[in-house]
């Protein structure tokens, strides 16, 4: 119990006192508070009895604050104003803080945007600032990022990490391309096709050379049809029938489900790594960031990719 309670049995006494002192009328205070005038008068009497202070001089036609009453009114008003400011600020932060999230361009375009409507329908008060990132080693605190994603084992200094999706990589091409060029039965057969590649300056991802080597295929004759600076470009080029790209299952899932892409060699390569949702560990997360994190995890990207994979 706060020690103020030993001096004033009810905080309501102060609300009634503030209204009466500001309006300088028990009747006007009663109208403002939607109570009777005798109720206001009785409450002021209780406050004076509890504090042992004479707060008003009751003149014939009006009320007048005593010196003690003026001091208490000034302090009460300032305390109420401060509490109003604090509570309003907290409510504004709780409801409308902008949550800054950062992902690769491919994740934003291929996975997040098609599902974002569901998040906004569930949490319309959460404002997201969605930023494209070209690197995995962002300092979330320094760059003021509330939430991001990172590929690895889930242990990074200064971050909390949650499993989002297991990394599975499979070649993809358009159904028309596959129909025109015929089936691809062995990994080595890919050397006969235009391979759509990407090389990101600040992010390391498995490319065609590594994928072929892991399938025991010599890459001495490797010819890359096009090289993009982001996986998004290579996957969209595959949709347009310009060759074969490497597709991360969760990223190409919607294209596969819609028939825009197909798996010419459906056996996925599992790297053993996991894409994690990460948040800075050094600060208390915003409510909106927690809601967005939980929503991402609820999408169950591992199983969603396998259902139609």
C-alpha positions as CSV (number, residue, x, y, z in Angstrom):
1,X,0.0,0.0,0.0
2,X,1.3,3.4,-0.9
3,X,1.9,5.6,2.1
4,X,-0.4,8.3,0.6
5,X,-3.3,5.9,1.4
6,X,-2.6,6.5,5.1
7,X,-3.4,10.2,4.6
8,X,-6.2,10.0,2.1
9,X,-8.5,6.9,2.2
10,X,-9.7,7.4,-1.4
11,X,-8.1,8.9,-4.5
12,X,-11.6,10.0,-5.5
13,X,-11.3,12.7,-2.8
14,X,-8.6,14.4,-4.8
15,X,-10.6,14.2,-8.1
16,X,-13.5,15.9,-6.3
17,X,-11.2,18.5,-4.7
18,X,-9.5,19.4,-7.9
19,X,-12.9,20.0,-9.7
20,X,-14.2,22.0,-6.8
21,X,-11.1,24.1,-6.5
22,X,-10.8,24.7,-10.2
23,X,-14.5,25.6,-10.6
24,X,-14.7,27.4,-7.2
25,X,-18.1,25.9,-6.8
26,X,-19.4,22.7,-5.3
27,X,-22.5,23.0,-7.6
28,X,-20.4,23.4,-10.7
29,X,-18.1,20.5,-9.6
30,X,-21.1,18.3,-9.0
31,X,-22.4,19.0,-12.5
32,X,-19.0,18.2,-14.0
33,X,-18.6,15.0,-12.1
34,X,-22.2,14.0,-12.6
35,X,-23.0,13.7,-8.9
36,X,-25.1,15.7,-6.4
37,X,-23.9,18.9,-4.8
38,X,-24.3,17.4,-1.3
39,X,-22.1,14.5,-2.4
40,X,-19.3,16.9,-3.4
41,X,-19.7,18.8,-0.1
42,X,-19.5,15.6,1.9
43,X,-16.4,14.4,0.0
44,X,-14.6,17.7,0.7
45,X,-15.5,17.4,4.4
46,X,-14.1,13.9,4.4
47,X,-10.8,15.1,2.8
48,X,-10.5,17.9,5.3
49,X,-11.1,15.6,8.2
50,X,-8.6,13.0,6.8
51,X,-5.8,15.6,6.3
52,X,-6.7,17.9,9.2
53,X,-6.5,20.8,6.7
54,X,-9.0,23.7,6.1
55,X,-9.2,23.8,2.3
56,X,-12.1,26.2,1.6
57,X,-13.6,29.2,3.1
58,X,-17.3,28.9,2.5
59,X,-18.5,32.5,1.9
60,X,-22.1,33.5,1.3
61,X,-22.1,33.4,-2.5
62,X,-18.9,31.7,-3.4
63,X,-16.0,29.4,-2.3
64,X,-12.5,30.6,-1.7
65,X,-9.4,28.4,-1.3
66,X,-7.3,28.8,1.9
67,X,-3.6,29.0,1.7
68,X,-3.4,25.3,2.4
69,X,-6.1,24.7,-0.3
70,X,-4.2,26.7,-2.9
71,X,-1.0,24.7,-2.2
72,X,-2.8,21.4,-2.4
73,X,-4.7,22.4,-5.5
74,X,-1.4,23.4,-7.3
75,X,0.3,20.2,-6.4
76,X,-2.8,18.1,-7.2
77,X,-3.2,19.7,-10.6
78,X,0.5,19.2,-11.5
79,X,0.4,15.6,-10.4
80,X,-2.8,14.9,-12.4
81,X,-1.3,16.7,-15.5
82,X,1.9,14.6,-15.2
83,X,0.0,11.3,-14.8
84,X,-2.2,12.3,-17.8
85,X,0.9,12.9,-19.9
86,X,2.6,9.6,-18.8
87,X,-0.6,7.5,-19.4
88,X,-1.3,9.2,-22.8
89,X,2.3,8.6,-23.9
90,X,2.2,5.0,-22.9
91,X,-1.2,4.4,-24.6
92,X,0.2,6.0,-27.8
93,X,3.4,3.9,-27.6
94,X,1.3,0.8,-26.9
95,X,-1.0,1.3,-29.9
96,X,0.8,3.0,-32.6
97,X,4.6,2.6,-32.3
98,X,6.2,2.0,-35.6
99,X,7.9,-1.4,-35.7
100,X,11.0,-1.4,-37.9
101,X,11.7,-4.7,-39.6
102,X,14.5,-5.6,-42.0
103,X,14.6,-8.5,-44.5
104,X,16.1,-9.4,-47.9
105,X,14.3,-8.1,-51.0
106,X,13.4,-11.7,-52.0
107,X,11.8,-12.5,-48.6
108,X,9.8,-9.3,-48.7
109,X,8.6,-9.7,-52.2
110,X,8.1,-13.4,-52.4
111,X,7.0,-14.4,-48.9
112,X,6.0,-11.4,-46.8
113,X,3.9,-9.2,-49.1
114,X,1.5,-12.0,-50.1
115,X,0.8,-12.7,-46.4
116,X,0.9,-9.1,-45.0
117,X,-2.8,-8.6,-45.4
118,X,-3.5,-11.3,-42.8
119,X,-1.2,-9.6,-40.3
120,X,-2.9,-6.2,-40.8
121,X,-6.3,-7.7,-40.5
122,X,-5.4,-9.2,-37.1
123,X,-3.4,-6.3,-35.8
124,X,-4.5,-3.1,-37.5
125,X,-3.0,-0.9,-34.8
126,X,0.6,-2.1,-35.5
127,X,2.5,0.1,-37.9
128,X,5.3,-1.7,-39.8
129,X,8.3,0.0,-41.4
130,X,9.6,-2.7,-43.8
131,X,13.2,-2.1,-44.9
132,X,15.2,-4.1,-47.5
133,X,18.6,-5.4,-46.2
134,X,21.5,-6.6,-48.2
135,X,23.4,-8.1,-45.4
136,X,23.1,-10.7,-42.6
137,X,25.4,-9.0,-40.0
138,X,23.2,-6.0,-39.2
139,X,23.7,-4.5,-35.8
140,X,20.1,-4.3,-34.7
141,X,20.7,-1.9,-31.9
142,X,22.9,0.5,-33.8
143,X,20.5,0.6,-36.8
144,X,17.4,0.7,-34.5
145,X,15.9,-2.5,-36.1
146,X,13.2,-4.2,-34.0
147,X,13.1,-7.5,-35.9
148,X,15.0,-9.2,-38.7
149,X,15.9,-12.6,-40.0
150,X,19.2,-14.4,-40.1
151,X,20.5,-17.7,-41.5
152,X,22.6,-19.9,-39.2
153,X,22.7,-21.9,-36.0
154,X,20.7,-19.3,-33.9
155,X,23.6,-18.2,-31.7
156,X,24.5,-14.5,-32.2
157,X,25.8,-12.1,-29.6
158,X,23.3,-9.5,-28.5
159,X,20.3,-11.2,-30.2
160,X,17.4,-13.4,-29.3
161,X,16.5,-15.9,-32.0
162,X,13.5,-18.1,-32.9
163,X,13.2,-20.9,-35.4
164,X,11.4,-19.7,-38.5
165,X,12.1,-22.1,-41.4
166,X,14.7,-24.8,-42.2
167,X,16.8,-23.9,-45.2
168,X,15.8,-26.2,-48.2
169,X,17.1,-25.4,-51.6
170,X,15.7,-26.9,-54.8
171,X,16.1,-25.9,-58.5
172,X,13.1,-24.3,-60.1
173,X,12.0,-23.3,-63.6
174,X,8.7,-22.4,-65.3
175,X,6.4,-25.3,-66.4
176,X,6.7,-24.1,-70.0
177,X,10.5,-24.2,-69.8
178,X,10.4,-27.7,-68.5
179,X,7.9,-28.8,-71.1
180,X,10.1,-27.3,-73.9
181,X,13.4,-28.7,-72.7
182,X,12.3,-32.0,-71.2
183,X,12.9,-33.6,-67.8
184,X,16.0,-33.2,-65.8
185,X,16.8,-36.6,-64.3
186,X,20.3,-36.1,-62.8
187,X,22.1,-33.1,-61.2
188,X,24.7,-33.2,-64.0
189,X,21.9,-32.5,-66.5
190,X,21.7,-28.9,-65.2
191,X,25.0,-28.1,-66.9
192,X,23.1,-28.2,-70.2
193,X,20.7,-25.4,-69.2
194,X,21.0,-21.7,-68.6
195,X,21.6,-21.4,-64.8
196,X,20.2,-18.3,-63.2
197,X,22.5,-17.2,-60.4
198,X,22.9,-14.4,-57.9
199,X,25.8,-13.0,-55.9
200,X,25.1,-10.7,-53.0
201,X,27.9,-8.5,-51.9
202,X,27.3,-8.7,-48.1
203,X,25.3,-11.9,-47.8
204,X,26.6,-15.5,-48.4
205,X,24.2,-17.9,-49.9
206,X,24.6,-21.3,-51.6
207,X,25.0,-20.9,-55.3
208,X,24.9,-23.2,-58.3
209,X,28.6,-24.0,-58.0
210,X,28.1,-25.2,-54.4
211,X,24.8,-27.0,-55.1
212,X,26.4,-29.0,-58.0
213,X,29.5,-29.8,-55.9
214,X,27.3,-31.1,-53.1
215,X,25.7,-33.4,-55.7
216,X,29.1,-34.7,-56.9
217,X,29.0,-32.8,-60.2
218,X,32.2,-31.3,-61.6
219,X,31.8,-27.6,-62.2
220,X,34.6,-27.2,-64.7
221,X,32.0,-26.7,-67.5
222,X,29.7,-24.5,-65.4
223,X,28.2,-21.6,-67.4
224,X,25.9,-19.2,-65.6
225,X,23.2,-17.7,-67.8
226,X,22.6,-14.6,-65.8
227,X,24.0,-13.3,-62.5
228,X,21.7,-11.1,-60.4
229,X,22.5,-9.2,-57.2
230,X,19.6,-10.8,-55.3
231,X,17.8,-14.1,-55.3
232,X,14.6,-12.2,-56.2
233,X,16.0,-11.5,-59.7
234,X,17.0,-15.1,-60.4
235,X,13.7,-16.5,-59.3
236,X,11.6,-14.0,-61.3
237,X,13.7,-14.7,-64.3
238,X,12.9,-18.4,-63.9
239,X,9.2,-17.5,-63.7
240,X,9.6,-15.8,-67.1
241,X,11.2,-19.0,-68.6
242,X,14.7,-17.7,-68.9
243,X,16.4,-20.7,-67.3
244,X,16.7,-22.6,-64.0
245,X,17.2,-20.9,-60.6
246,X,17.9,-22.2,-57.2
247,X,14.8,-21.7,-55.1
248,X,14.5,-21.6,-51.3
249,X,11.3,-23.6,-50.6
250,X,9.6,-21.0,-48.5
251,X,10.3,-18.3,-51.0
252,X,9.1,-20.2,-54.1
253,X,6.2,-21.9,-52.4
254,X,3.6,-19.4,-53.7
255,X,4.9,-19.6,-57.3
256,X,4.8,-23.4,-57.1
257,X,1.3,-23.5,-55.7
258,X,0.1,-21.1,-58.4
259,X,1.8,-23.1,-61.2
260,X,4.2,-20.3,-62.2
261,X,7.2,-22.5,-61.2
262,X,7.9,-26.2,-61.1
263,X,10.5,-28.5,-59.6
264,X,12.6,-30.1,-62.4
265,X,14.6,-32.0,-59.8
266,X,12.4,-32.2,-56.7
267,X,14.9,-33.6,-54.2
268,X,15.7,-30.7,-51.9
269,X,19.1,-29.9,-50.5
270,X,19.1,-29.4,-46.7
271,X,22.1,-27.3,-45.6
272,X,21.5,-27.9,-41.9
273,X,21.0,-24.2,-41.2
274,X,17.8,-22.5,-40.1
275,X,16.5,-19.1,-40.9
276,X,15.8,-17.5,-37.5
277,X,13.7,-14.5,-36.5
278,X,16.0,-12.3,-34.5
279,X,15.4,-9.3,-32.1
280,X,17.9,-7.3,-30.1
281,X,18.4,-8.7,-26.7
282,X,19.6,-5.5,-25.1
283,X,16.2,-3.8,-25.0
284,X,12.6,-4.6,-24.1
285,X,10.7,-5.4,-27.3
286,X,7.8,-3.3,-28.5
287,X,4.4,-4.9,-28.2
288,X,4.0,-4.7,-32.0
289,X,7.4,-6.4,-32.6
290,X,6.3,-9.3,-30.4
291,X,3.0,-9.6,-32.2
292,X,4.8,-9.6,-35.6
293,X,7.3,-12.1,-34.4
294,X,4.6,-14.4,-33.1
295,X,2.6,-14.0,-36.3
296,X,5.7,-15.0,-38.4
297,X,6.3,-18.1,-36.4
298,X,2.6,-19.1,-36.5
299,X,2.8,-19.2,-40.3
300,X,4.7,-22.5,-39.9
301,X,6.8,-22.0,-43.0
302,X,8.4,-25.4,-42.7
303,X,5.2,-27.3,-43.1
304,X,3.6,-24.9,-45.5
305,X,6.4,-25.4,-47.9
306,X,6.2,-29.1,-47.7
307,X,2.5,-29.5,-48.2
308,X,2.7,-28.5,-51.8
309,X,6.4,-28.9,-52.2
